[in-house]
Amino acid sequence: MTSAPPTPPALQPLHANPWLTRTVRIADVIDEAPGVATYRLTLDGDTDPAAYSFIPGQFNMLYLPGVGESAISMSGDPTRSDGWTHTVRVAGNVTKTLAGLKRGDTLGLRGPFGAGWPVEELAGVNLIIVAGGLGMAPIRSLIYHVVHHRNRYGHVWLICGARTPEALLYRREYDLWRQHDIDVHETVDRATADWTGQIGVVTTLIDRLRLPHPKQTQLVACGPEVMMKYAAASGVRLGIAVERTWLSLERNMQCATGLCGHCQLGPEFICKDGPVLRYDHIRPYLFVEQL
Ligand SMILES: Cc1cc2nc3c(=O)[nH]c(=O)nc-3n(C[C@H](O)[C@H](O)[C@H](O)COP(=O)(O)OP(=O)(O)OC[C@H]3O[C@@H](n4cnc5c(N)ncnc54)[C@H](O)[C@@H]3O)c2cc1C
């Protein structure tokens, strides 16, 4: 009688070891805007959906051997079991090298890291979601979450802004989100000839909202820091509590585990206490120049 073949060792869940870099393969690349593409990354041989689980707002460290490592947010559907999705803009060495890769190529990945959007705390009330430029990437994961749990949220406004119409990310999905009763508003800094929408900064649209119950409303924002500061201030003027305002911050990150201190902001390490942080916890530090 032949003995059964030995069971292969189970793959270690990614979150169990923050230093473990796993090899992932590019399964798809979608061009989103000039210099911006979305990559779907899969683990070879791992078909366990749990391997891909994350909380909307979390990020992975993408590693290009011989080049470096960068923090990149999850931009996809958290219920998807066929890989993580990242939307990346060419900024420097890592992102430029990534942009040169194609479907089937491999890279390294550590994660997921950080505190994502507080999806439980956001439930049960109205929600204003504000996204600026590439800030739409981690916001999209939150929108998927809201769509999957739509009856747990009240009125949901999505206010997205970008420099130009072509820089507005994921526009192909806006109609689907509207079908899920998400009140989508778009604005651009500079219009093109065919643009018939709003022109101006996102805060103009926030200021115009008529909130039925400001105390029963939460605001979340991701985008350039100056935009988030003004968006949070607009929310406060509308009557939204600072304890119900959440911002996703970005700083230079190296270890992603709160050890190296590169991303420290006051008492918070953005990599492990954030990137999503409550406005009242970070407000004093946001207005200190170069912190
Ligand atoms: C939590 C988090 C989530 C992110 N999510 C995304 C995402 O979804 N998509 C995306 O495209 N990007 C995202 N980023 C930004 C991304 O990590 C950076 O743009 C990263 O620097 C790109 O790596 P790179 O090697 O290509 O560029 P780098 O070589 O790091 O250079 C990028 C630019 O940043 C400047 N820079 C680099 N380090 C510093 C520093 N210490 N101080 C000041 N300026 C500096 C450089 O001069 C250059 O202009 C995220 C960052 C964080 C912290």
The ligand as a Gaussian input file, in Angstrom:
#p B3LYP/6-31G(d) Opt

LIG

0 1
 C       -0.733000      54.924000       3.619000
 C       -0.313000      55.339000       2.235000
 C       -1.073000      54.944000       1.163000
 C       -0.707000      55.312000      -0.141000
 N       -1.474000      54.902000      -1.169000
 C       -1.094000      55.189000      -2.425000
 C       -1.881000      54.709000      -3.522000
 O       -2.909000      54.057000      -3.357000
 N       -1.437000      55.003000      -4.760000
 C       -0.292000      55.744000      -5.002000
 O        0.056000      55.961000      -6.161000
 N        0.449000      56.227000      -3.969000
 C        0.074000      55.956000      -2.703000
 N        0.827000      56.412000      -1.664000
 C        1.997000      57.268000      -1.951000
 C        3.226000      56.450000      -2.266000
 O        3.570000      55.610000      -1.177000
 C        4.375000      57.428000      -2.526000
 O        4.093000      58.225000      -3.653000
 C        5.690000      56.724000      -2.709000
 O        6.709000      57.632000      -2.318000
 C        5.953000      56.300000      -4.120000
 O        7.182000      55.624000      -4.151000
 P        8.254000      55.893000      -5.294000
 O        9.479000      55.130000      -4.983000
 O        7.625000      55.671000      -6.620000
 O        8.499000      57.439000      -5.197000
 P        9.585000      58.172000      -4.284000
 O       10.951000      57.925000      -4.816000
 O        9.319000      57.822000      -2.871000
 O        9.187000      59.671000      -4.605000
 C        7.834000      60.128000      -4.695000
 C        7.767000      61.631000      -4.471000
 O        7.725000      61.861000      -3.087000
 C        8.843000      62.613000      -2.694000
 N        9.316000      62.045000      -1.438000
 C        9.745000      60.797000      -1.212000
 N       10.098000      60.641000       0.062000
 C        9.873000      61.848000       0.663000
 C       10.034000      62.349000       1.976000
 N       10.541000      61.620000       2.969000
 N        9.683000      63.630000       2.235000
 C        9.199000      64.408000       1.266000
 N        9.001000      63.978000      -0.006000
 C        9.350000      62.734000      -0.291000
 C        9.847000      62.482000      -3.794000
 O       10.699000      63.599000      -3.844000
 C        8.963000      62.378000      -4.996000
 O        8.530000      63.652000      -5.437000
 C        0.459000      56.088000      -0.349000
 C        1.238000      56.491000       0.742000
 C        0.853000      56.126000       2.016000
 C        1.680000      56.569000       3.170000

